Amino acid sequence: MAQDYILRLIEQIALMLAELSRLKASERPTRISALALRETGLPLDFVKHSSPEIILQLLETGGGTQHARAILLAELLLQDADLNSGRGEKSRSNH
């Protein structure tokens, strides 16, 4: 049973990463917010401006899905940071 859970989690993360890759390639980073809301139930902007304690409390409301949601949220935050740093480099090189 634990193996089924881990396999489902890996599959869910793989699907999300594939979608993130498509979004990054199409230069549509605003969709990451929609993806975060769909996958974790939390708005990305809210997460960025909240304390870790608040985020943990919100993730705990998911019961058995809190670990999966935490992993997905962490990856979304990393990808969002990567996109934002890429945009910063582009704007600096345009000046």
TORKOL-4160 file (C-alpha; in steps of 0.2 Angstrom, whole numbers, padded with zeros to 4 digits, m for minus):
95
<pt num="1" X="0000" Y="0000" Z="0000"/>
<pt num="2" X="0014" Y="0012" Z="0004"/>
<pt num="3" X="0022" Y="0008" Z="m0013"/>
<pt num="4" X="0006" Y="0012" Z="m0022"/>
<pt num="5" X="0006" Y="0029" Z="m0013"/>
<pt num="6" X="0024" Y="0032" Z="m0018"/>
<pt num="7" X="0021" Y="0027" Z="m0036"/>
<pt num="8" X="0006" Y="0039" Z="m0037"/>
<pt num="9" X="0016" Y="0053" Z="m0029"/>
<pt num="10" X="0030" Y="0050" Z="m0042"/>
<pt num="11" X="0018" Y="0050" Z="m0056"/>
<pt num="12" X="0009" Y="0066" Z="m0050"/>
<pt num="13" X="0026" Y="0075" Z="m0049"/>
<pt num="14" X="0031" Y="0069" Z="m0066"/>
<pt num="15" X="0015" Y="0076" Z="m0074"/>
<pt num="16" X="0017" Y="0092" Z="m0065"/>
<pt num="17" X="0036" Y="0094" Z="m0070"/>
<pt num="18" X="0031" Y="0090" Z="m0088"/>
<pt num="19" X="0018" Y="0104" Z="m0088"/>
<pt num="20" X="0030" Y="0116" Z="m0080"/>
<pt num="21" X="0042" Y="0112" Z="m0093"/>
<pt num="22" X="0029" Y="0116" Z="m0107"/>
<pt num="23" X="0025" Y="0132" Z="m0098"/>
<pt num="24" X="0043" Y="0138" Z="m0097"/>
<pt num="25" X="0046" Y="0134" Z="m0115"/>
<pt num="26" X="0030" Y="0143" Z="m0120"/>
<pt num="27" X="0036" Y="0159" Z="m0110"/>
<pt num="28" X="0019" Y="0158" Z="m0100"/>
<pt num="29" X="0025" Y="0159" Z="m0082"/>
<pt num="30" X="0009" Y="0166" Z="m0075"/>
<pt num="31" X="0001" Y="0149" Z="m0078"/>
<pt num="32" X="0012" Y="0143" Z="m0063"/>
<pt num="33" X="0001" Y="0151" Z="m0051"/>
<pt num="34" X="m0014" Y="0142" Z="m0058"/>
<pt num="35" X="m0004" Y="0126" Z="m0058"/>
<pt num="36" X="0000" Y="0129" Z="m0039"/>
<pt num="37" X="m0018" Y="0132" Z="m0035"/>
<pt num="38" X="m0024" Y="0116" Z="m0044"/>
<pt num="39" X="m0010" Y="0105" Z="m0037"/>
<pt num="40" X="m0009" Y="0111" Z="m0019"/>
<pt num="41" X="m0025" Y="0121" Z="m0016"/>
<pt num="42" X="m0014" Y="0136" Z="m0012"/>
<pt num="43" X="m0012" Y="0152" Z="m0022"/>
<pt num="44" X="0007" Y="0154" Z="m0026"/>
<pt num="45" X="0007" Y="0173" Z="m0022"/>
<pt num="46" X="m0001" Y="0169" Z="m0005"/>
<pt num="47" X="0012" Y="0156" Z="m0001"/>
<pt num="48" X="0026" Y="0168" Z="m0006"/>
<pt num="49" X="0020" Y="0181" Z="0007"/>
<pt num="50" X="0016" Y="0169" Z="0021"/>
<pt num="51" X="0027" Y="0162" Z="0035"/>
<pt num="52" X="0032" Y="0144" Z="0035"/>
<pt num="53" X="0021" Y="0140" Z="0050"/>
<pt num="54" X="0005" Y="0146" Z="0041"/>
<pt num="55" X="0010" Y="0136" Z="0025"/>
<pt num="56" X="0012" Y="0121" Z="0036"/>
<pt num="57" X="m0005" Y="0123" Z="0044"/>
<pt num="58" X="m0013" Y="0125" Z="0027"/>
<pt num="59" X="m0004" Y="0110" Z="0021"/>
<pt num="60" X="m0010" Y="0099" Z="0036"/>
<pt num="61" X="m0028" Y="0102" Z="0031"/>
<pt num="62" X="m0026" Y="0090" Z="0017"/>
<pt num="63" X="m0024" Y="0076" Z="0028"/>
<pt num="64" X="m0015" Y="0061" Z="0020"/>
<pt num="65" X="m0010" Y="0072" Z="0005"/>
<pt num="66" X="0000" Y="0085" Z="0015"/>
<pt num="67" X="0017" Y="0077" Z="0010"/>
<pt num="68" X="0013" Y="0076" Z="m0008"/>
<pt num="69" X="0006" Y="0094" Z="m0008"/>
<pt num="70" X="0022" Y="0100" Z="0001"/>
<pt num="71" X="0033" Y="0092" Z="m0012"/>
<pt num="72" X="0023" Y="0099" Z="m0026"/>
<pt num="73" X="0023" Y="0116" Z="m0018"/>
<pt num="74" X="0042" Y="0116" Z="m0015"/>
<pt num="75" X="0045" Y="0111" Z="m0034"/>
<pt num="76" X="0033" Y="0125" Z="m0040"/>
<pt num="77" X="0042" Y="0138" Z="m0029"/>
<pt num="78" X="0059" Y="0132" Z="m0036"/>
<pt num="79" X="0053" Y="0134" Z="m0054"/>
<pt num="80" X="0045" Y="0150" Z="m0051"/>
<pt num="81" X="0061" Y="0157" Z="m0043"/>
<pt num="82" X="0070" Y="0150" Z="m0059"/>
<pt num="83" X="0058" Y="0159" Z="m0070"/>
<pt num="84" X="0059" Y="0175" Z="m0061"/>
<pt num="85" X="0078" Y="0175" Z="m0061"/>
<pt num="86" X="0078" Y="0172" Z="m0079"/>
<pt num="87" X="0067" Y="0186" Z="m0082"/>
<pt num="88" X="0078" Y="0197" Z="m0071"/>
<pt num="89" X="0093" Y="0192" Z="m0082"/>
<pt num="90" X="0084" Y="0196" Z="m0098"/>
<pt num="91" X="0078" Y="0213" Z="m0092"/>
<pt num="92" X="0096" Y="0218" Z="m0086"/>
<pt num="93" X="0103" Y="0213" Z="m0103"/>
<pt num="94" X="0091" Y="0224" Z="m0112"/>
<pt num="95" X="0097" Y="0239" Z="m0103"/>
